[in-house]
Amino acid sequence: MMEQACQEQRVRFYRAWSSQAAGLALAADHPAARTRCAHSASIWTLIADALETGKKGEVERLTNNLFLLNSADFVVTA
């Protein structure tokens, strides 16, 4: 049960980042910034989708180049 709750939290985390990046893409004035933000939104969505469907290999592939910052560098929104 705890693992399921943790999994759902991870999915919400990536979906929130995707939503935020999509919003930034829509608001961007510069074409390159719009492209980067739209790409980021797509990747965050792919990670969330892979988590939801249990594709651990796909999650690992998509997150291979990511690294976590210190927890103080994250802002949690509810």
N, CA, C and O atoms as CSV, one atom per row, in Angstrom:
chain,resi,resn,atom,element,x,y,z
A,1,MET,N,N,0.828,-1.188,0.000
A,1,MET,CA,C,0.000,0.000,0.000
A,1,MET,C,C,0.875,1.256,0.000
A,1,MET,O,O,0.586,2.213,-0.717
A,2,MET,N,N,1.929,1.253,0.792
A,2,MET,CA,C,2.819,2.400,0.867
A,2,MET,C,C,3.530,2.611,-0.470
A,2,MET,O,O,3.737,3.745,-0.901
A,3,GLU,N,N,3.903,1.501,-1.122
A,3,GLU,CA,C,4.577,1.593,-2.410
A,3,GLU,C,C,3.660,2.220,-3.456
A,3,GLU,O,O,4.113,3.012,-4.282
A,4,GLN,N,N,2.382,1.872,-3.425
A,4,GLN,CA,C,1.397,2.440,-4.352
A,4,GLN,C,C,1.258,3.948,-4.133
A,4,GLN,O,O,1.189,4.709,-5.098
A,5,ALA,N,N,1.216,4.376,-2.884
A,5,ALA,CA,C,1.108,5.801,-2.568
A,5,ALA,C,C,2.345,6.551,-3.042
A,5,ALA,O,O,2.242,7.666,-3.554
A,6,CYS,N,N,3.493,5.951,-2.875
A,6,CYS,CA,C,4.748,6.561,-3.323
A,6,CYS,C,C,4.755,6.668,-4.848
A,6,CYS,O,O,5.175,7.682,-5.405
A,7,GLN,N,N,4.294,5.629,-5.507
A,7,GLN,CA,C,4.219,5.617,-6.974
A,7,GLN,C,C,3.294,6.730,-7.471
A,7,GLN,O,O,3.629,7.442,-8.417
A,8,GLU,N,N,2.144,6.876,-6.839
A,8,GLU,CA,C,1.188,7.921,-7.225
A,8,GLU,C,C,1.780,9.308,-6.998
A,8,GLU,O,O,1.542,10.225,-7.785
A,9,GLN,N,N,2.537,9.459,-5.939
A,9,GLN,CA,C,3.178,10.735,-5.660
A,9,GLN,C,C,4.206,11.065,-6.740
A,9,GLN,O,O,4.304,12.213,-7.173
A,10,ARG,N,N,4.960,10.077,-7.168
A,10,ARG,CA,C,5.939,10.283,-8.242
A,10,ARG,C,C,5.244,10.684,-9.538
A,10,ARG,O,O,5.702,11.588,-10.236
A,11,VAL,N,N,4.149,10.020,-9.859
A,11,VAL,CA,C,3.402,10.352,-11.074
A,11,VAL,C,C,2.898,11.789,-10.994
A,11,VAL,O,O,3.029,12.544,-11.958
A,12,ARG,N,N,2.322,12.176,-9.853
A,12,ARG,CA,C,1.842,13.556,-9.689
A,12,ARG,C,C,2.989,14.555,-9.834
A,12,ARG,O,O,2.810,15.620,-10.426
A,13,PHE,N,N,4.159,14.223,-9.300
A,13,PHE,CA,C,5.331,15.081,-9.401
A,13,PHE,C,C,5.679,15.348,-10.868
A,13,PHE,O,O,5.847,16.501,-11.268
A,14,TYR,N,N,5.788,14.283,-11.670
A,14,TYR,CA,C,6.155,14.449,-13.075
A,14,TYR,C,C,5.046,15.129,-13.868
A,14,TYR,O,O,5.334,15.911,-14.774
A,15,ARG,N,N,3.805,14.852,-13.554
A,15,ARG,CA,C,2.701,15.526,-14.250
A,15,ARG,C,C,2.684,17.021,-13.917
A,15,ARG,O,O,2.384,17.844,-14.783
A,16,ALA,N,N,3.001,17.373,-12.680
A,16,ALA,CA,C,3.057,18.785,-12.306
A,16,ALA,C,C,4.168,19.499,-13.071
A,16,ALA,O,O,3.976,20.618,-13.548
A,17,TRP,N,N,5.330,18.855,-13.189
A,17,TRP,CA,C,6.431,19.451,-13.952
A,17,TRP,C,C,6.042,19.591,-15.420
A,17,TRP,O,O,6.364,20.594,-16.056
A,18,SER,N,N,5.353,18.590,-15.955
A,18,SER,CA,C,4.906,18.654,-17.345
A,18,SER,C,C,3.949,19.822,-17.555
A,18,SER,O,O,4.072,20.573,-18.523
A,19,SER,N,N,3.018,19.964,-16.660
A,19,SER,CA,C,2.046,21.057,-16.751
A,19,SER,C,C,2.734,22.415,-16.671
A,19,SER,O,O,2.416,23.332,-17.429
A,20,GLN,N,N,3.665,22.527,-15.759
A,20,GLN,CA,C,4.395,23.780,-15.594
A,20,GLN,C,C,5.205,24.103,-16.858
A,20,GLN,O,O,5.215,25.245,-17.316
A,21,ALA,N,N,5.874,23.102,-17.412
A,21,ALA,CA,C,6.664,23.321,-18.633
A,21,ALA,C,C,5.764,23.674,-19.813
A,21,ALA,O,O,6.125,24.514,-20.637
A,22,ALA,N,N,4.598,23.041,-19.900
A,22,ALA,CA,C,3.663,23.358,-20.982
A,22,ALA,C,C,3.180,24.805,-20.865
A,22,ALA,O,O,3.070,25.513,-21.866
A,23,GLY,N,N,2.900,25.226,-19.654
A,23,GLY,CA,C,2.489,26.613,-19.438
A,23,GLY,C,C,3.574,27.594,-19.830
A,23,GLY,O,O,3.297,28.637,-20.422
A,24,LEU,N,N,4.807,27.259,-19.498
A,24,LEU,CA,C,5.938,28.111,-19.879
A,24,LEU,C,C,6.110,28.148,-21.401
A,24,LEU,O,O,6.444,29.188,-21.969
A,25,ALA,N,N,5.880,27.018,-22.048
A,25,ALA,CA,C,5.984,26.968,-23.509
A,25,ALA,C,C,4.943,27.885,-24.147
A,25,ALA,O,O,5.239,28.605,-25.100
A,26,LEU,N,N,3.739,27.850,-23.620
A,26,LEU,CA,C,2.679,28.703,-24.168
A,26,LEU,C,C,2.959,30.183,-23.943
A,26,LEU,O,O,2.575,31.022,-24.758
A,27,ALA,N,N,3.618,30.499,-22.852
A,27,ALA,CA,C,3.877,31.896,-22.499
A,27,ALA,C,C,5.165,32.442,-23.096
A,27,ALA,O,O,5.386,33.653,-23.090
A,28,ALA,N,N,6.016,31.562,-23.612
A,28,ALA,CA,C,7.337,31.986,-24.094
A,28,ALA,C,C,7.227,32.847,-25.350
A,28,ALA,O,O,6.447,32.557,-26.257
A,29,ASP,N,N,8.016,33.900,-25.378
A,29,ASP,CA,C,8.071,34.779,-26.544
A,29,ASP,C,C,9.123,34.316,-27.555
A,29,ASP,O,O,8.978,34.528,-28.759
A,30,HIS,N,N,10.164,33.695,-27.057
A,30,HIS,CA,C,11.272,33.279,-27.905
A,30,HIS,C,C,11.021,31.862,-28.435
A,30,HIS,O,O,10.721,30.964,-27.648
A,31,PRO,N,N,11.136,31.644,-29.737
A,31,PRO,CA,C,10.862,30.316,-30.309
A,31,PRO,C,C,11.700,29.188,-29.701
A,31,PRO,O,O,11.189,28.090,-29.485
A,32,ALA,N,N,12.979,29.448,-29.425
A,32,ALA,CA,C,13.829,28.392,-28.856
A,32,ALA,C,C,13.380,28.036,-27.446
A,32,ALA,O,O,13.396,26.864,-27.070
A,33,ALA,N,N,12.984,29.021,-26.674
A,33,ALA,CA,C,12.480,28.752,-25.320
A,33,ALA,C,C,11.176,27.965,-25.392
A,33,ALA,O,O,10.951,27.051,-24.599
A,34,ARG,N,N,10.322,28.322,-26.338
A,34,ARG,CA,C,9.058,27.616,-26.517
A,34,ARG,C,C,9.322,26.147,-26.850
A,34,ARG,O,O,8.669,25.252,-26.313
A,35,THR,N,N,10.279,25.911,-27.736
A,35,THR,CA,C,10.621,24.540,-28.142
A,35,THR,C,C,11.186,23.744,-26.971
A,35,THR,O,O,10.793,22.598,-26.752
A,36,ARG,N,N,12.111,24.349,-26.215
A,36,ARG,CA,C,12.712,23.651,-25.063
A,36,ARG,C,C,11.654,23.298,-24.022
A,36,ARG,O,O,11.643,22.184,-23.498
A,37,CYS,N,N,10.776,24.234,-23.725
A,37,CYS,CA,C,9.743,23.986,-22.707
A,37,CYS,C,C,8.751,22.925,-23.177
A,37,CYS,O,O,8.327,22.077,-22.392
A,38,ALA,N,N,8.383,22.973,-24.454
A,38,ALA,CA,C,7.461,21.968,-24.990
A,38,ALA,C,C,8.102,20.584,-24.953
A,38,ALA,O,O,7.438,19.598,-24.634
A,39,HIS,N,N,9.393,20.511,-25.280
A,39,HIS,CA,C,10.115,19.234,-25.224
A,39,HIS,C,C,10.158,18.709,-23.781
A,39,HIS,O,O,9.927,17.525,-23.536
A,40,SER,N,N,10.454,19.593,-22.845
A,40,SER,CA,C,10.486,19.193,-21.433
A,40,SER,C,C,9.127,18.666,-20.990
A,40,SER,O,O,9.043,17.648,-20.304
A,41,ALA,N,N,8.069,19.360,-21.383
A,41,ALA,CA,C,6.717,18.914,-21.015
A,41,ALA,C,C,6.458,17.509,-21.553
A,41,ALA,O,O,5.873,16.674,-20.863
A,42,SER,N,N,6.888,17.254,-22.770
A,42,SER,CA,C,6.697,15.925,-23.365
A,42,SER,C,C,7.460,14.844,-22.606
A,42,SER,O,O,6.934,13.757,-22.369
A,43,ILE,N,N,8.685,15.143,-22.232
A,43,ILE,CA,C,9.502,14.155,-21.518
A,43,ILE,C,C,8.912,13.862,-20.147
A,43,ILE,O,O,8.820,12.699,-19.755
A,44,TRP,N,N,8.510,14.895,-19.409
A,44,TRP,CA,C,7.910,14.677,-18.086
A,44,TRP,C,C,6.653,13.819,-18.216
A,44,TRP,O,O,6.399,12.959,-17.372
A,45,THR,N,N,5.863,14.049,-19.277
A,45,THR,CA,C,4.657,13.254,-19.491
A,45,THR,C,C,5.015,11.804,-19.797
A,45,THR,O,O,4.378,10.883,-19.285
A,46,LEU,N,N,6.027,11.602,-20.626
A,46,LEU,CA,C,6.457,10.233,-20.939
A,46,LEU,C,C,6.895,9.485,-19.681
A,46,LEU,O,O,6.593,8.302,-19.522
A,47,ILE,N,N,7.603,10.169,-18.792
A,47,ILE,CA,C,8.042,9.536,-17.546
A,47,ILE,C,C,6.829,9.162,-16.694
A,47,ILE,O,O,6.752,8.048,-16.177
A,48,ALA,N,N,5.886,10.089,-16.547
A,48,ALA,CA,C,4.677,9.804,-15.757
A,48,ALA,C,C,3.899,8.642,-16.361
A,48,ALA,O,O,3.430,7.766,-15.635
A,49,ASP,N,N,3.761,8.630,-17.679
A,49,ASP,CA,C,3.044,7.543,-18.345
A,49,ASP,C,C,3.730,6.201,-18.104
A,49,ASP,O,O,3.069,5.200,-17.828
A,50,ALA,N,N,5.059,6.185,-18.210
A,50,ALA,CA,C,5.810,4.943,-17.987
A,50,ALA,C,C,5.663,4.470,-16.543
A,50,ALA,O,O,5.549,3.270,-16.294
A,51,LEU,N,N,5.666,5.393,-15.598
A,51,LEU,CA,C,5.456,5.023,-14.193
A,51,LEU,C,C,4.080,4.403,-14.000
A,51,LEU,O,O,3.943,3.375,-13.336
A,52,GLU,N,N,3.071,5.025,-14.578
A,52,GLU,CA,C,1.698,4.529,-14.421
A,52,GLU,C,C,1.501,3.145,-15.016
A,52,GLU,O,O,0.726,2.344,-14.492
A,53,THR,N,N,2.194,2.862,-16.102
A,53,THR,CA,C,2.023,1.568,-16.763
A,53,THR,C,C,3.024,0.520,-16.295
A,53,THR,O,O,3.029,-0.607,-16.790
A,54,GLY,N,N,3.877,0.896,-15.335
A,54,GLY,CA,C,4.811,-0.066,-14.755
A,54,GLY,C,C,5.987,-0.418,-15.636
A,54,GLY,O,O,6.586,-1.480,-15.464
A,55,LYS,N,N,6.332,0.436,-16.566
A,55,LYS,CA,C,7.460,0.185,-17.470
A,55,LYS,C,C,8.745,0.711,-16.836
A,55,LYS,O,O,9.223,1.794,-17.175
A,56,LYS,N,N,9.291,-0.069,-15.914
A,56,LYS,CA,C,10.483,0.362,-15.169
A,56,LYS,C,C,11.670,0.640,-16.080
A,56,LYS,O,O,12.411,1.595,-15.848
A,57,GLY,N,N,11.861,-0.164,-17.097
A,57,GLY,CA,C,12.967,0.044,-18.022
A,57,GLY,C,C,12.845,1.371,-18.754
A,57,GLY,O,O,13.838,2.065,-18.974
A,58,GLU,N,N,11.636,1.712,-19.125
A,58,GLU,CA,C,11.397,2.986,-19.813
A,58,GLU,C,C,11.634,4.157,-18.872
A,58,GLU,O,O,12.198,5.175,-19.276
A,59,VAL,N,N,11.207,4.021,-17.620
A,59,VAL,CA,C,11.450,5.072,-16.623
A,59,VAL,C,C,12.949,5.269,-16.451
A,59,VAL,O,O,13.430,6.402,-16.432
A,60,GLU,N,N,13.684,4.176,-16.325
A,60,GLU,CA,C,15.142,4.259,-16.167
A,60,GLU,C,C,15.795,4.917,-17.377
A,60,GLU,O,O,16.695,5.744,-17.230
A,61,ARG,N,N,15.336,4.548,-18.577
A,61,ARG,CA,C,15.903,5.126,-19.802
A,61,ARG,C,C,15.646,6.632,-19.853
A,61,ARG,O,O,16.539,7.409,-20.192
A,62,LEU,N,N,14.426,7.037,-19.516
A,62,LEU,CA,C,14.061,8.446,-19.597
A,62,LEU,C,C,14.701,9.298,-18.499
A,62,LEU,O,O,14.935,10.492,-18.689
A,63,THR,N,N,14.978,8.686,-17.370
A,63,THR,CA,C,15.546,9.451,-16.250
A,63,THR,C,C,17.047,9.255,-16.102
A,63,THR,O,O,17.645,9.768,-15.156
A,64,ASN,N,N,17.660,8.526,-17.013
A,64,ASN,CA,C,19.081,8.222,-16.938
A,64,ASN,C,C,19.947,9.473,-16.837
A,64,ASN,O,O,20.955,9.462,-16.131
A,65,ASN,N,N,19.581,10.535,-17.519
A,65,ASN,CA,C,20.389,11.746,-17.542
A,65,ASN,C,C,19.936,12.785,-16.520
A,65,ASN,O,O,20.468,13.895,-16.490
A,66,LEU,N,N,18.974,12.441,-15.695
A,66,LEU,CA,C,18.501,13.365,-14.674
A,66,LEU,C,C,19.294,13.178,-13.393
A,66,LEU,O,O,19.794,12.088,-13.114
A,67,PHE,N,N,19.401,14.220,-12.635
A,67,PHE,CA,C,19.988,14.106,-11.309
A,67,PHE,C,C,19.156,14.956,-10.368
A,67,PHE,O,O,18.566,15.958,-10.771
A,68,LEU,N,N,19.118,14.550,-9.135
A,68,LEU,CA,C,18.329,15.258,-8.147
A,68,LEU,C,C,19.168,16.322,-7.467
A,68,LEU,O,O,20.327,16.091,-7.121
A,69,LEU,N,N,18.584,17.463,-7.283
A,69,LEU,CA,C,19.235,18.529,-6.546
A,69,LEU,C,C,18.995,18.306,-5.060
A,69,LEU,O,O,18.213,17.430,-4.688
A,70,ASN,N,N,19.632,19.056,-4.234
A,70,ASN,CA,C,19.334,18.986,-2.806
A,70,ASN,C,C,17.858,19.288,-2.602
A,70,ASN,O,O,17.282,20.097,-3.330
A,71,SER,N,N,17.250,18.653,-1.630
A,71,SER,CA,C,15.822,18.852,-1.417
A,71,SER,C,C,15.473,20.311,-1.175
A,71,SER,O,O,14.340,20.721,-1.428
A,72,ALA,N,N,16.419,21.098,-0.693
A,72,ALA,CA,C,16.163,22.517,-0.466
A,72,ALA,C,C,15.993,23.270,-1.780
A,72,ALA,O,O,15.483,24.390,-1.794
A,73,ASP,N,N,16.418,22.657,-2.885
A,73,ASP,CA,C,16.307,23.299,-4.187
A,73,ASP,C,C,14.965,23.055,-4.859
A,73,ASP,O,O,14.684,23.629,-5.911
A,74,PHE,N,N,14.132,22.207,-4.261
A,74,PHE,CA,C,12.822,21.936,-4.813
A,74,PHE,C,C,11.778,22.773,-4.080
A,74,PHE,O,O,11.886,23.033,-2.882
A,75,VAL,N,N,10.775,23.181,-4.830
A,75,VAL,CA,C,9.634,23.871,-4.227
A,75,VAL,C,C,8.442,22.953,-4.414
A,75,VAL,O,O,8.079,22.621,-5.543
A,76,VAL,N,N,7.840,22.547,-3.329
A,76,VAL,CA,C,6.702,21.637,-3.392
A,76,VAL,C,C,5.432,22.456,-3.372
A,76,VAL,O,O,5.240,23.316,-2.512
A,77,THR,N,N,4.567,22.178,-4.335
A,77,THR,CA,C,3.272,22.841,-4.372
A,77,THR,C,C,2.205,21.772,-4.255
A,77,THR,O,O,2.364,20.659,-4.757
A,78,ALA,N,N,1.141,22.112,-3.604
A,78,ALA,CA,C,0.058,21.134,-3.432
A,78,ALA,C,C,-1.121,21.492,-4.277
A,78,ALA,O,O,-2.128,20.784,-4.263
